[in-house]
Amino acid sequence: MNPTESSLPLSSPRIGVLAIQGDYDAHAQALIGAGAQPVLIRKPEQLAAIDGLIIPGGESTTFLKFLERDGFLGSLREFVRDKPTFGTCAGCILLATEVTHPAQKSLGALNATVERNAYGRQIDSSIHTAATELPGGPLEMVYIRAPRIVKTGDGVQVLATRDGFPVLVEQGHILAATFHPELSSDRRVHQRFVDLVRSRIAHSPR
């Protein structure tokens, strides 16, 4: 079933999901479960009508090639400077201020260094359960060719770790995960982002 806004309260925030690659439909369903209205984003002009944005997983270099067309990358860079944005896996890579293994362009919004494909190839994908700073007990984390956050800077709060490295972080209006919360039935990470968006709306100038 396709997500529809009519089934949600009018007060629900409109949160976009960058629908270029990755499992954006799973993110849309997770947003509905967390009380938001999902909007699939494929054109830069759509950014003006949303309250927040999810950049899903996929292949970060492919993302960049698409975004560099039609001025999308510049529009997205401007959006993430001020609006709530949540990046998962490749989305986390794109949000970082520095990308390694190899180096590549990014949006420079998250004060962190991210190493691409740090946990191996597709066949090395795995599911872990670990404690987090989120309420509700241990969290299931699905890793698929996951990046590693090797360094964080000022303003970055670490919400979960794996092998001593951050895997879920928050910095003001930015949330990032190296795993895929949309592939789990646990909606707490998406709920965290929806609550962040609601908070920004409530404190925005009228």
N, C-alpha and C positions, 0 to 999 in steps of 0.2 A: 504493500500500500504506500502510495506517495504521501509525504508529509503535507498537511494542509493547515493553513493558519486558522481556518474556521473552527477547528476542534480545540483551540487554545484560548485562554482568557485574553481580552484585549490589552491587558496590562503587561503581557509577556513581552520581554525584549526581543527585537528582531536581530538575530545573530546569523551572519553570513558564514558559509563554508566554501572555501575556494575550490571550485569544482573543475579542476584541470586534470588531476590524477589522484590516486589514492582512494580509500573507501569513504568518499564524502557522504554517501547515503547512510552509512553506519553512524557517522557523526551527526547527521540530521536527525536520525531516530533517537540518538542519545540526548540531543538538545530538547526534543519534544518531551522525553522522559524527565528532563530537568526543568521543564516549565518554560521553555523559550520557543520562539517561532523561527525555524530554520529557513534560510534563503540561500539557494545555490548561486554562487557568484562566478560568472564567466567573463564579465566585461568590467573595465575600470569604472565606468559611470554608475554601476550598481552600488559601489562603495558608499555613496552619499546617502543611501536610504537605510543603512544598517547601524546598529548600536555597538556591535562587536564583530569579530571575525575569527574563524578557525582556519589555520593553514595546516592541512592534513599531511600524512605521510606520502611517500612516493619516491621519486628520484630527484634530488635537489638540483642537479644540473639541467634536467629536463624542465623543471619548474622555471629556472632562470631563462632558458631559451624562449619559453612561451611568454614570460612576463616582460621580456625586453622588447616584445612587439607592441605596437600601438600605445606606447607610453604607460603600460600597466605597471611596470616596476616602479616608476616615479610616483604614480598615484598610490601604490601600496606602501611605499616608503613614507609618504606623507601621512597616510592613514595610521600606520602603526606607531607613529611618533606620539599621537595623542589618544587614540581610541583603543579600547581593550582588545587584545589579540592573543590567541592561544595557538601555539605551534606544537605539533606532535611529530616526532621522528624527523623527517625531512623538513617539516615546518620549524622545528627547533633549530635545525642547521641554518635555515634562512633568516631566523631572527637574531642570531648571534652577531656580536661585533667582530669576532675573528673565527675563521673556519680553516681547519688544517686537514691534511691527508686526502687529497691535496688542497691547497688554498683555493678559495673561490669567492666571488662576490656575495654580499649578504645585505640584509636590510639594516643591520647595525642597531637594533633596538634593545637587545638583551645583553647586558654587561657580562659576557661569558665567552670562553673559547671552547669550540665544539670540534671534536675529531670525527670525521665521517667514517662509517662502516667499521667502527672500532670493535664490534663484537662478532665479526666474521661475515660469512656469506649467508645467503638465504637459507641453506641447510642448517646453519647454526642458530636459527630462530628458536626461541624458548619462551616458556611461561614461568614467571617467578611470583611468589607471594611474600610481601615484606611489610614491615611497619612503616607508617608515614606520620606526618604531623596532622593529617586529616582525622577528624573524629570518626569512630566506627570500626576500629580494629585494622588488622592487616589488609593490604590492597593487592589484588591480582594485577600483574603487569605483563603484557604480551610484547615481546621484543622480536622485531623482524629487521635484520641487517641494521641494527640500531647504532646510532652515533653515541659518543661519550662526551659528557661535559667535563673537560679536564681542568677548567679554571673558572672561578666566578669572581666578580668584582664587587664594588660598593653597591649596596642597595638590593642585592640578590638574596632572597630567603630560600634556603634549601628545605624542601618539604619531604623528600624521600631520597634514599641512596641505594646504590648497588655496588658491592665490592669497594666501598669507600668513596665512590664517585656520585655526584648528584644525578638523579634521574627525573626529578620533578622540582621545578623552581618557579619562584614568583618574584617579579620586580615591578612594583607599582601596578600599572595596568597591563603588564605582560605576564602570561603564564606559559610555561614550556615543559614538555615531557619528551624523554627519549624513547618511550614506549608507546603503545597504541591503546589508550583507554577505551576507544570506540569498539574494540574487539572483545571487550569484557562486558558482562551483565551488570557490573558495579558502576553506578553512575556518579560516584562522589567527585571525580575529577571534573567532569562536565558541570556538575552542580556548583563546584567551586568557581568555575569560570562564569556561569550564569549569575551567580551571586555577586561576583566582581563587576559584571556589566551593570547589574541593577544598582549597585552602590555608586558607580560612576554617573549613571543617569540621575540618581537622587541628588547628587552633589553638583550637577552641572548647572551653570547659570541659566535662569529662566529667561 
